[in-house]
Amino acid sequence: MSRLLPHTTLLTLTTLALTALLASASRAADAEQPLTLPQGSFLGVQRAVDIAVKNHPMLLEGVANLKASEARTEQARSLYYPQVYANANTVAGAGVSNPRFLVGGGLLRENQTTFTGGVIANQRIYDFGYTSNLVESSKLAERAQGQDVSARRALVLLYVQRAYLNSLKRRRLVQIAEETVRERGIIAGQIETLYRQQLKSKLDFDLAHVELVNAQSLLVRSRNDLKASFADLNRTMGIAGADDYVLEDISVEVRPQKTLASLINESLSHPEVKRAKEQTASADARLTATKRQYLPTVSAIASGGTFDPFDARQNQQTGGWWMAGAMVSMPLFTGFLIENQVVEANANRQAASAATSNIEQALTQQVTNAYLDTLTFAQQITLAEEQVKTAQEALQLSKQRYRLGLGTVVEVTQSEVAVTAAQTRLAETQFDYKIAEVTLAYTSQGDDSGRALLLSRASPPSPDAVGPHPAN
């Protein structure tokens, strides 16, 4: 038994190691595979936002750019620290073993074989603010990249919620089309029965059948549009998902908005504006650093190592050596390199400043347009609701007239078309209003918290909403 125990222990450890290795490989393979959602699964708006924040390529690109910017900042900081290099070389013949400090390249020397190894260190002591301004420029560029990530996240949230609302709108249009097919199928069946009993004409039967076919055609197109909207939703989430989801019911109730002036004022703190301002400050610091290249640079240099000849016949001193010194360098003529670098940095600063003004003006325009869209759609919703009621009442009246023989089937079909058109217009207006609402929230605030701005039907109204009702 004592002999078998070590073998058993070894086998157990080997099995555990292989299991851990396979599990690690499986997790790595799962991490590389894109996220997919099963067909017909429930997809809430907040879950869609969470998936997009983790998987959207635009956000992944922004995070990678931020890491690169952080690395550039550390590269600029490297000028604060000593630059240390090791060197080792061997020379045979009449060459110079240490060309850094000996001037013997063209002098006649005895043939010999030598080995030299050492370390050289160079420390920048003072450069009149070149390094400090260069680091400041890199730090500001890094902060600008952080604001860019926030702006990308806010934009992804907008894309996801827009696509989600569009899918809800398409789903509602499918429901309207299904109701229309069902209603027209009932009427067509009743007219067909009356036609078989010779109580209605062939014309009534044909007209009812034509309208039923039109409704079926509309239903087919609406279902395909719904699948296309799910594909758009998958794209905004950054995944390869299904073409059918169970969506969350979103409240389409019109909510009060803040005043236009306050919304425009809030847009000045948008991540896009902050990013542009940080880029302008970074360009300004780089311009200052570029101008400081005209001034001297004070550095300290030190070196040490060992020298040994391989030829014992050479009567030379061997062993360790060291050197220390200071150096002051100042550019006198660089082929107009610094002058053109200053011109480039100044042009970049002007371009960044102009870009900031352009973004502020664009956001002001977008906030105004989105705000006016919410007012327009809110008023249109009220009108569309009245149209739906009127169309439904007209449809009921036309059906009664047709049963009593006072009206024609044309009146019934026209009333059905009017009801379908009114319901479609109402659904489109309601969801267009919600799209304008989330667009207004993005342009005015640029919220990048990862929280969906939409409210489910069970959610209470937002306590932050103030101001007059948009429909007034």
Kinemage of the C-alpha trace (Angstrom):
@kinemage 1
@onewidth
@group {chain A} dominant
@subgroup {mainchain}
@vectorlist {calphas} color= white
{ca met a 1} P 0.000 0.000 0.000
{ca ser a 2} L 2.868 2.370 0.804
{ca arg a 3} L 4.304 1.822 -2.665
{ca leu a 4} L 1.019 2.532 -4.441
{ca leu a 5} L 0.349 5.780 -2.573
{ca pro a 6} L 2.962 7.929 -4.365
{ca his a 7} L 1.777 6.672 -7.755
{ca thr a 8} L -1.837 7.424 -6.817
{ca thr a 9} L -0.905 10.875 -5.584
{ca leu a 10} L 1.035 11.566 -8.777
{ca leu a 11} L -1.910 10.396 -10.880
{ca thr a 12} L -4.292 12.596 -8.891
{ca leu a 13} L -2.063 15.661 -9.263
{ca thr a 14} L -1.683 15.004 -12.981
{ca thr a 15} L -5.453 14.692 -13.396
{ca leu a 16} L -6.044 17.932 -11.495
{ca ala a 17} L -3.428 19.738 -13.563
{ca leu a 18} L -4.936 18.523 -16.829
{ca thr a 19} L -8.425 19.480 -15.634
{ca ala a 20} L -7.282 22.974 -14.702
{ca leu a 21} L -5.475 23.337 -18.038
{ca leu a 22} L -8.530 22.239 -20.005
{ca ala a 23} L -10.791 24.555 -17.990
{ca ser a 24} L -8.436 27.482 -18.605
{ca ala a 25} L -8.338 26.703 -22.323
{ca ser a 26} L -12.133 26.437 -22.378
{ca arg a 27} L -12.509 29.806 -20.665
{ca ala a 28} L -10.065 31.372 -23.103
{ca ala a 29} L -11.981 29.904 -26.043
{ca asp a 30} L -15.269 31.176 -24.605
{ca ala a 31} L -13.772 34.625 -24.144
{ca glu a 32} L -12.708 34.727 -27.797
{ca gln a 33} L -16.139 33.702 -29.057
{ca pro a 34} L -18.591 36.583 -29.639
{ca leu a 35} L -21.612 36.801 -27.387
{ca thr a 36} L -24.810 35.423 -28.899
{ca leu a 37} L -28.384 35.476 -27.638
{ca pro a 38} L -30.756 32.559 -28.251
{ca gln a 39} L -33.730 32.855 -30.548
{ca gly a 40} L -36.832 34.238 -28.879
{ca ser a 41} L -35.080 35.177 -25.625
{ca phe a 42} L -36.194 38.120 -23.523
{ca leu a 43} L -34.126 41.246 -24.081
{ca gly a 44} L -34.764 44.201 -21.784
{ca val a 45} L -33.527 47.635 -22.736
{ca gln a 46} L -31.090 47.812 -19.795
{ca arg a 47} L -29.651 44.422 -20.676
{ca ala a 48} L -29.202 45.572 -24.282
{ca val a 49} L -27.321 48.619 -23.016
{ca asp a 50} L -25.120 46.489 -20.737
{ca ile a 51} L -24.264 44.144 -23.602
{ca ala a 52} L -23.382 47.075 -25.871
{ca val a 53} L -21.125 48.691 -23.251
{ca lys a 54} L -19.128 45.441 -22.982
{ca asn a 55} L -19.051 44.361 -26.627
{ca his a 56} L -19.430 47.282 -29.028
{ca pro a 57} L -16.293 47.611 -31.214
{ca met a 58} L -16.407 51.401 -31.063
{ca leu a 59} L -16.083 51.309 -27.275
{ca leu a 60} L -13.357 48.666 -27.381
{ca glu a 61} L -11.477 50.855 -29.841
{ca gly a 62} L -11.834 53.880 -27.559
{ca val a 63} L -10.524 51.953 -24.535
{ca ala a 64} L -7.539 50.735 -26.566
{ca asn a 65} L -6.828 54.296 -27.699
{ca leu a 66} L -6.945 55.417 -24.067
{ca lys a 67} L -4.363 52.798 -23.095
{ca ala a 68} L -2.143 53.948 -25.947
{ca ser a 69} L -2.509 57.553 -24.769
{ca glu a 70} L -1.550 56.550 -21.218
{ca ala a 71} L 1.535 54.842 -22.621
{ca arg a 72} L 2.473 58.010 -24.554
{ca thr a 73} L 2.264 59.996 -21.320
{ca glu a 74} L 4.694 57.591 -19.656
{ca gln a 75} L 6.978 57.857 -22.681
{ca ala a 76} L 7.109 61.624 -22.188
{ca arg a 77} L 7.838 61.146 -18.473
{ca ser a 78} L 10.869 59.000 -19.360
{ca leu a 79} L 12.882 62.203 -19.954
{ca tyr a 80} L 12.773 62.812 -16.200
{ca tyr a 81} L 14.715 59.592 -15.511
{ca pro a 82} L 18.274 58.525 -16.352
{ca gln a 83} L 18.845 56.774 -19.654
{ca val a 84} L 21.085 53.800 -18.896
{ca tyr a 85} L 22.608 51.577 -21.582
{ca ala a 86} L 24.998 48.639 -21.412
{ca asn a 87} L 27.597 48.039 -24.108
{ca ala a 88} L 30.081 45.324 -24.858
{ca asn a 89} L 32.388 45.040 -27.871
{ca thr a 90} L 35.495 43.298 -29.008
{ca val a 91} L 37.951 44.565 -31.604
{ca ala a 92} L 40.770 42.791 -33.478
{ca gly a 93} L 43.499 44.522 -35.416
{ca ala a 94} L 44.215 48.241 -35.274
{ca gly a 95} L 40.666 49.354 -34.404
{ca val a 96} L 39.640 51.402 -31.419
{ca ser a 97} L 37.921 49.393 -28.709
{ca asn a 98} L 35.955 52.253 -27.172
{ca pro a 99} L 35.118 54.797 -29.918
{ca arg a 100} L 32.860 56.752 -27.587
{ca phe a 101} L 35.739 58.312 -25.684
{ca leu a 102} L 38.937 57.574 -27.695
{ca val a 103} L 39.860 59.439 -30.854
{ca gly a 104} L 41.955 56.828 -32.529
{ca gly a 105} L 39.907 55.756 -35.474
{ca gly a 106} L 42.386 56.899 -38.136
{ca leu a 107} L 45.649 56.602 -36.139
{ca leu a 108} L 48.144 53.831 -36.701
{ca arg a 109} L 48.021 51.383 -33.796
{ca glu a 110} L 49.520 48.050 -32.964
{ca asn a 111} L 47.461 45.048 -33.944
{ca gln a 112} L 45.741 43.602 -30.926
{ca thr a 113} L 42.559 41.915 -29.790
{ca thr a 114} L 40.663 43.702 -27.007
{ca phe a 115} L 37.414 43.417 -25.125
{ca thr a 116} L 35.509 46.356 -23.609
{ca gly a 117} L 32.319 46.263 -21.540
{ca gly a 118} L 30.582 48.948 -19.580
{ca val a 119} L 27.544 51.002 -18.691
{ca ile a 120} L 26.737 54.556 -19.737
{ca ala a 121} L 24.099 56.761 -18.073
{ca asn a 122} L 22.724 60.091 -19.261
{ca gln a 123} L 20.537 62.286 -17.042
{ca arg a 124} L 18.786 65.408 -18.301
{ca ile a 125} L 19.125 68.077 -15.591
{ca tyr a 126} L 17.399 71.174 -16.973
{ca asp a 127} L 15.795 72.034 -20.308
{ca phe a 128} L 13.848 75.243 -19.536
{ca gly a 129} L 10.442 73.550 -19.346
{ca tyr a 130} L 10.571 71.456 -22.522
{ca thr a 131} L 10.008 68.161 -20.713
{ca ser a 132} L 7.399 69.521 -18.287
{ca asn a 133} L 5.329 71.018 -21.113
{ca leu a 134} L 5.682 67.869 -23.167
{ca val a 135} L 4.417 65.765 -20.239
{ca glu a 136} L 1.580 68.214 -19.628
{ca ser a 137} L 0.571 67.993 -23.281
{ca ser a 138} L 0.541 64.196 -23.090
{ca lys a 139} L -1.505 64.243 -19.864
{ca leu a 140} L -4.072 66.570 -21.432
{ca ala a 141} L -4.211 64.366 -24.531
{ca glu a 142} L -4.787 61.374 -22.232
{ca arg a 143} L -7.642 63.193 -20.498
{ca ala a 144} L -9.075 64.065 -23.901
{ca gln a 145} L -8.966 60.393 -24.806
{ca gly a 146} L -10.803 59.587 -21.570
{ca gln a 147} L -13.524 62.043 -22.560
{ca asp a 148} L -13.586 60.392 -25.976
{ca val a 149} L -14.368 57.052 -24.299
{ca ser a 150} L -17.201 58.740 -22.384
{ca ala a 151} L -18.523 60.291 -25.597
{ca arg a 152} L -18.370 56.938 -27.376
{ca arg a 153} L -20.225 55.263 -24.503
{ca ala a 154} L -22.949 57.912 -24.594
{ca leu a 155} L -23.253 57.513 -28.365
{ca val a 156} L -23.510 53.720 -28.068
{ca leu a 157} L -26.278 54.178 -25.494
{ca leu a 158} L -28.104 56.413 -27.947
{ca tyr a 159} L -27.686 53.910 -30.790
{ca val a 160} L -28.948 51.005 -28.667
{ca gln a 161} L -32.006 52.857 -27.406
{ca arg a 162} L -32.844 54.142 -30.875
{ca ala a 163} L -32.596 50.634 -32.301
{ca tyr a 164} L -34.622 49.239 -29.406
{ca leu a 165} L -37.376 51.808 -29.956
{ca asn a 166} L -37.354 51.138 -33.674
{ca ser a 167} L -37.804 47.420 -32.979
{ca leu a 168} L -40.689 48.211 -30.643
{ca lys a 169} L -42.241 50.371 -33.344
{ca arg a 170} L -41.878 47.589 -35.906
{ca arg a 171} L -43.386 45.126 -33.448
{ca arg a 172} L -46.366 47.434 -32.938
{ca leu a 173} L -46.823 47.754 -36.697
{ca val a 174} L -46.808 43.958 -36.968
{ca gln a 175} L -49.528 43.804 -34.307
{ca ile a 176} L -51.590 46.393 -36.219
{ca ala a 177} L -51.116 44.425 -39.437
{ca glu a 178} L -52.172 41.192 -37.727
{ca glu a 179} L -55.270 42.876 -36.320
{ca thr a 180} L -56.067 44.254 -39.773
{ca val a 181} L -55.737 40.820 -41.386
{ca arg a 182} L -57.940 39.314 -38.719
{ca glu a 183} L -60.651 41.985 -39.073
{ca arg a 184} L -60.620 41.922 -42.852
{ca gly a 185} L -60.641 38.130 -42.820
{ca ile a 186} L -63.813 38.163 -40.701
{ca ile a 187} L -65.506 40.678 -42.987
{ca ala a 188} L -64.371 38.818 -46.106
{ca gly a 189} L -65.732 35.576 -44.677
{ca gln a 190} L -69.087 37.170 -43.866
{ca ile a 191} L -69.375 38.701 -47.330
{ca glu a 192} L -68.396 35.394 -48.920
{ca thr a 193} L -71.189 33.660 -46.980
{ca leu a 194} L -73.689 36.286 -48.107
{ca tyr a 195} L -72.394 35.999 -51.653
{ca arg a 196} L -72.884 32.217 -51.597
{ca gln a 197} L -76.433 32.863 -50.464
{ca gln a 198} L -76.796 35.388 -53.299
{ca leu a 199} L -77.437 38.174 -50.804
{ca lys a 200} L -74.381 40.178 -51.887
{ca ser a 201} L -72.855 40.804 -55.280
{ca lys a 202} L -69.641 39.370 -56.717
{ca leu a 203} L -68.186 42.882 -56.663
{ca asp a 204} L -68.542 43.086 -52.869
{ca phe a 205} L -66.840 39.712 -52.481
{ca asp a 206} L -63.948 40.688 -54.820
{ca leu a 207} L -63.377 44.022 -53.096
{ca ala a 208} L -63.303 42.378 -49.659
{ca his a 209} L -60.866 39.737 -50.930
{ca val a 210} L -58.591 42.377 -52.475
{ca glu a 211} L -58.409 44.283 -49.204
{ca leu a 212} L -57.639 41.049 -47.354
{ca val a 213} L -54.751 40.327 -49.737
{ca asn a 214} L -53.461 43.876 -49.257
{ca ala a 215} L -53.546 43.421 -45.503
{ca gln a 216} L -51.679 40.108 -45.795
{ca ser a 217} L -49.046 41.767 -47.989
{ca leu a 218} L -48.644 44.526 -45.405
{ca leu a 219} L -48.233 41.910 -42.685
{ca val a 220} L -45.451 40.132 -44.603
{ca arg a 221} L -43.578 43.388 -45.119
{ca ser a 222} L -44.029 44.392 -41.476
{ca arg a 223} L -42.648 41.080 -40.218
{ca asn a 224} L -39.590 41.367 -42.441
{ca asp a 225} L -39.063 44.944 -41.279
{ca leu a 226} L -39.194 43.679 -37.695
{ca lys a 227} L -36.462 41.120 -38.393
{ca ala a 228} L -34.364 43.818 -40.038
{ca ser a 229} L -34.787 46.002 -36.948
{ca phe a 230} L -33.530 43.134 -34.771
{ca ala a 231} L -30.460 42.918 -37.005
{ca asp a 232} L -29.885 46.648 -36.442
{ca leu a 233} L -30.282 46.103 -32.706
{ca asn a 234} L -27.672 43.340 -32.763
{ca arg a 235} L -25.310 45.669 -34.600
{ca thr a 236} L -25.698 48.407 -32.002
{ca met a 237} L -25.023 45.856 -29.232
{ca gly a 238} L -21.921 44.646 -31.054
{ca ile a 239} L -22.986 40.986 -31.116
{ca ala a 240} L -24.139 38.331 -33.562
{ca gly a 241} L -27.617 37.793 -32.151
{ca ala a 242} L -30.903 36.297 -33.249
{ca asp a 243} L -33.556 37.841 -35.495
{ca asp a 244} L -36.334 37.515 -32.927
{ca tyr a 245} L -36.478 38.769 -29.330
{ca val a 246} L -39.122 39.251 -26.682
{ca leu a 247} L -38.863 42.973 -26.011
{ca glu a 248} L -39.698 44.955 -22.921
{ca asp a 249} L -42.744 47.225 -23.039
{ca ile a 250} L -41.587 50.841 -22.962
{ca ser a 251} L -43.879 53.626 -21.843
{ca val a 252} L -44.742 55.956 -24.728
{ca glu a 253} L -46.257 58.554 -22.447
{ca val a 254} L -45.287 62.133 -23.223
{ca arg a 255} L -43.098 63.515 -20.447
{ca pro a 256} L -42.336 67.155 -19.632
{ca gln a 257} L -38.970 68.528 -20.698
{ca lys a 258} L -36.670 71.215 -19.398
{ca thr a 259} L -36.532 74.595 -21.084
{ca leu a 260} L -34.531 74.929 -24.284
{ca ala a 261} L -32.117 77.443 -22.707
{ca ser a 262} L -31.263 75.083 -19.841
{ca leu a 263} L -30.788 72.170 -22.245
{ca ile a 264} L -28.410 74.205 -24.415
{ca asn a 265} L -26.486 75.255 -21.314
{ca glu a 266} L -26.172 71.605 -20.241
{ca ser a 267} L -24.822 70.665 -23.671
{ca leu a 268} L -21.687 72.748 -22.962
{ca ser a 269} L -20.602 70.008 -20.516
{ca his a 270} L -21.079 67.263 -23.104
{ca pro a 271} L -18.165 64.757 -23.278
{ca glu a 272} L -17.549 65.790 -26.893
{ca val a 273} L -17.035 69.416 -25.784
{ca lys a 274} L -14.795 68.345 -22.904
{ca arg a 275} L -12.727 66.193 -25.247
{ca ala a 276} L -12.269 69.057 -27.697
{ca lys a 277} L -11.251 71.467 -24.906
{ca glu a 278} L -8.706 68.990 -23.545
{ca gln a 279} L -7.280 68.560 -27.043
{ca thr a 280} L -6.981 72.345 -27.390
{ca ala a 281} L -5.145 72.579 -24.072
{ca ser a 282} L -2.884 69.690 -25.106
{ca ala a 283} L -2.044 71.413 -28.393
{ca asp a 284} L -1.285 74.641 -26.531
{ca ala a 285} L 1.113 72.849 -24.140
{ca arg a 286} L 2.827 71.113 -27.053
{ca leu a 287} L 3.295 74.467 -28.767
{ca thr a 288} L 5.011 75.795 -25.634
{ca ala a 289} L 7.228 72.688 -25.446
{ca thr a 290} L 8.174 73.042 -29.101
{ca lys a 291} L 9.260 76.653 -28.617
{ca arg a 292} L 11.458 75.620 -25.652
{ca gln a 293} L 13.634 73.611 -28.038
{ca tyr a 294} L 15.403 76.874 -28.915
{ca leu a 295} L 16.836 76.980 -25.363
{ca pro a 296} L 19.828 75.011 -24.004
{ca thr a 297} L 19.653 71.554 -22.446
{ca val a 298} L 21.881 70.674 -19.486
{ca ser a 299} L 22.719 66.994 -19.021
{ca ala a 300} L 25.033 64.865 -16.892
{ca ile a 301} L 26.791 61.804 -18.286
{ca ala a 302} L 28.615 58.962 -16.545
{ca ser a 303} L 30.180 55.757 -17.774
{ca gly a 304} L 32.115 52.856 -16.346
{ca gly a 305} L 33.348 49.443 -17.419
{ca thr a 306} L 36.292 47.109 -17.929
{ca phe a 307} L 39.045 46.797 -20.567
{ca asp a 308} L 41.075 43.655 -21.260
{ca pro a 309} L 43.402 42.684 -24.156
{ca phe a 310} L 43.472 39.060 -25.224
{ca asp a 311} L 47.149 39.300 -26.203
{ca ala a 312} L 49.243 38.869 -23.064
{ca arg a 313} L 52.295 40.230 -24.891
{ca gln a 314} L 50.740 43.695 -24.934
{ca asn a 315} L 51.979 45.692 -22.001
{ca gln a 316} L 48.791 47.602 -21.272
{ca gln a 317} L 46.944 48.475 -18.120
{ca thr a 318} L 43.696 46.508 -17.771
{ca gly a 319} L 40.749 46.477 -15.412
{ca gly a 320} L 37.947 48.875 -14.575
{ca trp a 321} L 37.534 52.469 -15.719
{ca trp a 322} L 35.006 55.229 -15.191
{ca met a 323} L 34.105 58.656 -16.513
{ca ala a 324} L 31.778 61.468 -15.418
{ca gly a 325} L 30.972 64.813 -16.988
{ca ala a 326} L 28.402 67.432 -17.828
{ca met a 327} L 27.154 68.708 -21.162
{ca val a 328} L 25.290 71.793 -22.327
{ca ser a 329} L 23.751 71.607 -25.790
{ca met a 330} L 21.918 74.275 -27.725
{ca pro a 331} L 20.656 74.091 -31.313
{ca leu a 332} L 22.224 76.689 -33.608
{ca phe a 333} L 20.867 75.543 -36.953
{ca thr a 334} L 18.649 72.490 -37.558
{ca gly a 335} L 17.674 73.016 -41.176
{ca phe a 336} L 14.550 74.914 -40.076
{ca leu a 337} L 13.326 71.781 -38.259
{ca ile a 338} L 12.324 73.549 -35.031
{ca glu a 339} L 10.830 76.502 -36.906
{ca asn a 340} L 8.515 74.235 -38.867
{ca gln a 341} L 7.665 72.206 -35.765
{ca val a 342} L 6.510 75.445 -34.142
{ca val a 343} L 4.405 76.277 -37.201
{ca glu a 344} L 2.850 72.797 -37.111
{ca ala a 345} L 2.108 72.980 -33.368
{ca asn a 346} L 0.543 76.433 -33.745
{ca ala a 347} L -1.646 75.216 -36.629
{ca asn a 348} L -2.735 72.184 -34.573
{ca arg a 349} L -3.710 74.475 -31.686
{ca gln a 350} L -5.780 76.668 -34.000
{ca ala a 351} L -7.444 73.596 -35.524
{ca ala a 352} L -8.293 72.211 -32.070
{ca ser a 353} L -9.773 75.546 -31.000
{ca ala a 354} L -11.888 75.726 -34.162
{ca ala a 355} L -13.030 72.120 -33.629
{ca thr a 356} L -14.203 73.042 -30.112
{ca ser a 357} L -16.297 75.922 -31.433
{ca asn a 358} L -17.704 73.709 -34.178
{ca ile a 359} L -18.763 71.003 -31.700
{ca glu a 360} L -20.434 73.549 -29.419
{ca gln a 361} L -22.386 75.033 -32.329
{ca ala a 362} L -23.340 71.592 -33.637
{ca leu a 363} L -24.610 70.491 -30.221
{ca thr a 364} L -26.642 73.696 -29.884
{ca gln a 365} L -28.263 72.964 -33.238
{ca gln a 366} L -28.887 69.315 -32.393
{ca val a 367} L -30.387 70.164 -29.008
{ca thr a 368} L -32.703 72.709 -30.638
{ca asn a 369} L -33.775 70.276 -33.352
{ca ala a 370} L -34.370 67.431 -30.896
{ca tyr a 371} L -36.297 69.728 -28.544
{ca leu a 372} L -38.540 70.957 -31.377
{ca asp a 373} L -39.028 67.354 -32.513
{ca thr a 374} L -40.325 66.410 -29.062
{ca leu a 375} L -42.784 69.327 -29.198
{ca thr a 376} L -43.910 68.394 -32.710
{ca phe a 377} L -44.369 64.693 -32.016
{ca ala a 378} L -46.112 65.374 -28.695
{ca gln a 379} L -48.705 67.511 -30.458
{ca gln a 380} L -49.018 65.010 -33.293
{ca ile a 381} L -49.678 62.214 -30.806
{ca thr a 382} L -52.717 64.072 -29.491
{ca leu a 383} L -54.005 64.574 -33.035
{ca ala a 384} L -53.276 60.961 -34.011
{ca glu a 385} L -55.201 59.650 -31.001
{ca glu a 386} L -58.227 61.691 -32.072
{ca gln a 387} L -57.873 60.374 -35.619
{ca val a 388} L -57.850 56.789 -34.369
{ca lys a 389} L -61.026 57.343 -32.376
{ca thr a 390} L -62.750 59.047 -35.297
{ca ala a 391} L -61.670 56.341 -37.756
{ca gln a 392} L -62.873 53.551 -35.461
{ca glu a 393} L -66.248 55.234 -35.000
{ca ala a 394} L -66.544 55.684 -38.772
{ca leu a 395} L -65.706 52.004 -39.287
{ca gln a 396} L -68.408 50.877 -36.859
{ca leu a 397} L -70.930 53.171 -38.535
{ca ser a 398} L -70.038 51.927 -42.024
{ca lys a 399} L -70.407 48.317 -40.868
{ca gln a 400} L -73.854 49.024 -39.462
{ca arg a 401} L -74.902 50.809 -42.641
{ca tyr a 402} L -73.627 47.911 -44.711
{ca arg a 403} L -75.551 45.353 -42.635
{ca leu a 404} L -78.723 47.421 -43.015
{ca gly a 405} L -78.151 47.766 -46.736
{ca leu a 406} L -77.696 51.531 -46.521
{ca gly a 407} L -74.027 51.532 -47.466
{ca thr a 408} L -71.648 49.759 -49.812
{ca val a 409} L -68.645 47.553 -49.197
{ca val a 410} L -66.480 50.360 -50.555
{ca glu a 411} L -67.364 52.468 -47.515
{ca val a 412} L -66.413 49.592 -45.204
{ca thr a 413} L -63.072 48.981 -46.910
{ca gln a 414} L -62.249 52.675 -46.971
{ca ser a 415} L -63.062 52.903 -43.274
{ca glu a 416} L -60.816 49.912 -42.581
{ca val a 417} L -57.969 51.531 -44.510
{ca ala a 418} L -58.484 54.744 -42.563
{ca val a 419} L -58.338 52.882 -39.226
{ca thr a 420} L -55.151 51.049 -40.211
{ca ala a 421} L -53.547 54.271 -41.427
{ca ala a 422} L -54.519 56.128 -38.247
{ca gln a 423} L -53.226 53.368 -35.973
{ca thr a 424} L -49.989 53.163 -37.953
{ca arg a 425} L -49.539 56.926 -37.813
{ca leu a 426} L -50.144 56.942 -34.058
{ca ala a 427} L -47.639 54.147 -33.406
{ca glu a 428} L -44.978 55.760 -35.566
{ca thr a 429} L -45.498 59.144 -33.923
{ca gln a 430} L -45.354 57.713 -30.405
{ca phe a 431} L -42.065 55.915 -30.974
{ca asp a 432} L -40.621 58.773 -33.030
{ca tyr a 433} L -41.316 60.944 -29.997
{ca lys a 434} L -39.409 58.526 -27.758
{ca ile a 435} L -36.504 58.507 -30.240
{ca ala a 436} L -36.474 62.310 -30.205
{ca glu a 437} L -36.565 62.184 -26.407
{ca val a 438} L -33.463 59.998 -26.061
{ca thr a 439} L -31.743 62.036 -28.788
{ca leu a 440} L -32.443 65.194 -26.800
{ca ala a 441} L -31.033 63.579 -23.659
{ca tyr a 442} L -27.864 62.584 -25.531
{ca thr a 443} L -27.255 65.944 -27.197
{ca ser a 444} L -27.933 67.923 -24.014
{ca gln a 445} L -26.220 65.696 -21.447
{ca gly a 446} L -24.218 62.997 -23.205
{ca asp a 447} L -25.018 60.591 -20.354
{ca asp a 448} L -22.418 57.805 -20.337
{ca ser a 449} L -23.391 56.158 -17.044
{ca gly a 450} L -24.581 53.004 -18.797
{ca arg a 451} L -28.123 53.527 -17.527
{ca ala a 452} L -30.951 53.313 -20.040
{ca leu a 453} L -32.924 56.552 -20.355
{ca leu a 454} L -36.089 54.732 -21.380
{ca leu a 455} L -38.772 53.835 -18.864
{ca ser a 456} L -40.698 50.595 -18.837
{ca arg a 457} L -44.447 50.745 -18.461
{ca ala a 458} L -44.087 49.870 -14.773
{ca ser a 459} L -41.541 52.628 -14.067
{ca pro a 460} L -42.638 55.925 -12.467
{ca pro a 461} L -41.938 59.182 -14.252
{ca ser a 462} L -38.526 60.761 -13.709
{ca pro a 463} L -38.427 63.249 -10.800
{ca asp a 464} L -35.755 65.282 -12.643
{ca ala a 465} L -38.125 66.319 -15.422
{ca val a 466} L -39.236 69.907 -15.005
{ca gly a 467} L -40.740 72.570 -17.205
{ca pro a 468} L -43.914 72.847 -19.249
{ca his a 469} L -45.517 69.921 -20.999
{ca pro a 470} L -44.190 69.685 -24.585
{ca ala a 471} L -47.681 69.383 -25.976
{ca asn a 472} L -48.741 72.740 -24.568
